[in-house]
Amino acid sequence: GRRMIAQRYTGSILDDRLLAGWFGRLHLSGDWAKCFMQPPGGIGWFYAYFQREVQLWYVADAHQGEILLAGWFEPINQGGAFFSLWIHQEHRTNPRMAQAFYELLEYGLQAKHILLGITQQENLLDGHRKMGYTVVGKIPGLWGSQDAWLVSLTRAQLEKGRYYAISQRRRERDARLGAAATSGLDRVGDGATPAPAGH
């Protein structure tokens, strides 16, 4: 299938239309509580959040006009950043989304030594481990009144993860089939420093 290339949010009119649709979907689907520790706010807060140091990347369906995958980075310091990910419910088993996810992780780890994540979904921890993440530990009551887990990932850990070889093989196959040799992440990320946010 066609490779999914992530685009960086720049605050353009098109970006903001897509962001408004995503904001609505997060509320209607109940995914807001899985992505953000703070209670749902207005759309003004949502726009402001992604216009600060937080760097948002997304994959959108041009025909449907909606975001299918979003990954965002929030800096901690020069060496680390928080990384968060959301995938549209109907596309969570799509291998092309997994590939876009891996490219975002690679992009973040080009500029930061470590990526951190926070999740309150214990059922996701095994998947994190398979990708190479270390589950640092459980933090009682961090996510509202619920427990949460802190996870961390380095470049070396990513490359040792179970899915990394699959990702590389898929990329090589796409290149052989004539897919673009350089992804949108690579183009925009060249020389840029990602401002990697909550998981």
C-alpha positions in Angstrom: 0.0 0.0 0.0 0.9 3.6 -0.3 3.2 4.9 2.4 1.8 7.3 4.9 3.9 10.4 5.3 3.5 12.6 8.4 3.2 16.3 8.1 4.2 18.9 10.7 1.5 21.1 12.1 2.3 24.7 11.2 -0.9 26.6 12.2 -2.1 27.0 8.6 -5.8 27.2 7.8 -5.8 23.6 6.6 -3.9 22.5 9.7 -6.4 24.2 11.9 -9.4 22.7 10.1 -7.9 19.3 10.6 -7.1 20.0 14.2 -10.7 21.1 14.9 -11.9 17.8 13.5 -9.5 15.9 15.6 -10.5 17.8 18.7 -14.1 16.8 18.1 -13.2 13.1 17.5 -11.2 13.0 20.8 -14.2 14.2 22.7 -16.8 12.0 20.9 -14.7 8.9 21.1 -13.7 9.3 24.7 -10.0 9.2 23.6 -9.3 12.6 25.2 -9.0 11.0 28.7 -6.5 8.5 27.2 -4.3 11.2 25.6 -4.4 14.2 28.0 -4.1 14.2 31.8 -5.9 17.5 32.1 -9.7 17.7 31.9 -11.2 18.5 28.4 -10.9 22.2 27.7 -12.1 24.4 24.9 -10.7 24.4 21.4 -8.8 27.6 22.1 -6.7 25.7 24.7 -6.1 22.9 22.1 -4.8 25.3 19.5 -2.6 27.1 22.0 -1.1 23.9 23.3 0.2 22.9 19.8 1.4 26.4 19.0 3.8 26.6 22.0 6.9 24.4 22.2 4.9 21.3 21.6 5.6 19.9 18.1 2.8 18.0 16.4 3.0 15.7 13.4 0.0 14.1 11.8 -1.1 11.8 9.0 -4.4 12.9 7.4 -6.8 11.4 4.9 -7.0 14.0 2.2 -10.4 12.7 1.0 -12.1 12.4 4.4 -10.3 15.6 5.6 -9.5 14.1 9.0 -6.4 13.2 11.0 -5.7 9.4 11.2 -2.5 9.6 13.3 -1.1 12.3 15.5 2.2 12.2 17.4 3.5 15.1 19.5 6.7 16.0 21.3 7.2 18.2 24.3 10.7 19.1 25.4 12.0 18.4 28.9 15.5 19.6 28.4 18.3 19.4 25.7 18.5 15.6 26.1 14.9 14.4 26.5 11.3 14.9 25.5 7.9 13.5 26.2 6.3 11.8 23.2 2.6 11.0 22.8 0.7 9.2 20.1 -3.0 8.8 19.0 -4.3 6.7 16.1 -7.8 6.7 14.7 -9.7 3.7 16.1 -10.4 2.3 12.6 -6.7 2.4 11.7 -5.0 1.0 14.8 -4.1 -2.3 13.1 -3.0 -0.6 9.8 0.7 -1.5 9.2 1.2 1.8 7.4 0.3 3.7 10.6 2.8 1.5 12.5 5.4 2.6 9.9 4.6 6.3 10.4 4.8 5.8 14.1 8.3 4.3 13.9 9.4 7.2 11.7 8.2 9.6 14.3 10.2 7.8 17.0 13.3 7.8 14.8 12.8 11.5 14.1 12.5 12.3 17.8 15.6 10.3 18.7 17.7 12.1 16.1 17.6 15.2 18.2 16.9 13.8 21.7 18.8 11.1 23.6 15.7 9.8 25.2 11.9 9.9 24.7 9.5 9.5 27.7 5.9 8.6 27.7 3.1 8.4 30.3 0.2 6.1 29.9 -2.7 5.1 32.1 -3.5 2.1 29.9 -1.8 -0.9 31.5 -2.8 -3.1 28.5 -0.4 -1.1 26.3 2.7 -1.8 28.3 3.5 -5.1 26.6 3.3 -3.4 23.2 5.7 -0.7 24.5 8.2 -3.4 25.6 8.1 -5.0 22.2 9.0 -1.7 20.6 12.0 -1.4 22.9 10.6 0.8 25.6 11.6 0.3 29.2 8.7 0.5 31.7 10.3 2.7 34.3 7.6 2.3 36.9 4.1 2.9 38.1 3.1 6.3 39.5 0.0 6.0 41.7 -2.7 8.6 41.1 -0.8 10.6 38.5 -3.5 10.5 35.8 -6.3 12.2 37.6 -7.2 9.7 40.3 -5.8 6.8 38.3 -2.4 5.2 38.3 -0.1 5.8 35.3 3.1 4.2 34.0 6.3 6.0 32.9 8.1 4.5 29.9 11.3 5.5 28.2 13.0 4.8 24.9 16.5 5.4 23.5 17.7 4.9 19.9 19.6 1.8 20.9 16.5 0.3 22.6 14.3 1.1 19.5 16.7 -0.7 17.3 16.7 -3.8 19.6 12.9 -3.8 19.7 11.0 -6.8 18.1 9.3 -4.6 15.5 12.3 -2.6 14.3 13.5 -5.2 11.8 10.0 -5.4 10.4 9.9 -1.7 10.0 13.2 -1.6 8.2 12.2 -4.4 5.8 9.0 -2.6 5.0 10.9 0.6 4.3 13.3 -1.2 2.0 10.4 -2.9 0.2 8.7 0.5 -0.3 11.9 2.0 -1.7 12.2 -0.9 -4.2 8.6 -0.3 -5.3 9.5 3.3 -6.1 8.3 5.0 -2.9 9.9 8.3 -2.1 13.4 7.7 -0.8 13.0 10.5 1.8 10.0 10.8 4.0 8.3 14.1 4.9 9.7 13.6 8.4 13.3 13.5 7.0 12.8 16.5 4.8 11.3 18.8 7.4 13.4 17.3 10.2 16.7 17.9 8.5 18.5 20.3 10.8 15.4 20.9 13.0 15.2 20.1 16.7 11.9 18.4 17.6 10.1 19.8 20.6 9.0 16.4 21.9 4.3 15.6 25.1 2.3 13.3 27.4 1.7 9.7 26.3 
